Amino acid sequence: MSDVTLYGFPLSTYVRTVHMALVEKGVDFEHLHHAPNTDEMRAVSPTGKVPAFSHGHYTLYETLAITNYIDEAFDGPSLKPADAKNRGIMNQWISYINAYIFQTLVHDIVLFRFEIMPMDQNVLEAAIPVAKEQLSLLDSTLANDAYLAGDDPSLADYFLYPIIAYLGMVPEGSLLEEFPGVSAWKARMEERTSVKESMPVL
């Protein structure tokens, strides 16, 4: 039995990010599908939010802290660029994804379409032009580079992919047709074992 455990239900984009990081590093782990704000989650995360992670008796919460630890604590290919400039770009994208893209694409579009939140048509309609701006910014990088921070995928790509995957499942996913760089990146990501193995059952 592995001494590495991922806590959190697989539908969470952030849980999937950690799942992908573990697969990319070749780490054997147990996945406990705890829902947020339950006693089980609060036992490992004081906020009750997902994901959380443990390695032996060592426990972490917050996705970026978890993925940084995974990259540094385990053998396997690095999840970060080798040079400082591209690491800076990676961190810039992670901040942007967490602060802006998640809110627009997941909170203001996907959660309504998946009927996880009651529909608010005004919020949904207002999100469309914002989504286009954000996708355009992504496309300005991905039209020229294979991944967000260089020639190889990094943590930035693993934070972004689950969000773009969900967008592709709802009607607003048609927006991706306007951004060929993002669409080509999505297709490249979907060839990766970590993407296939972390696919949640909807």
Secondary structure, 3 states (H helix, E strand, C coil): CCCEEEECCCCCHHHHHHHHHHHHHCCCCEEECCCCCCHHHHCCCCCCCCCEEEECCEEEECHHHHHHHHHHHCCCCCCCCCCHHHHHHHHHHHHHHHHHHHHHHHHHHHHHHCCCCCCCHHHHHHHHHHHHHHHHHHHHHHCCCCECCECCCCHHHHHHHHHHHHHCCCHHHHHHHHCHHHHHHHHHHCCCHHHHHCCCCC
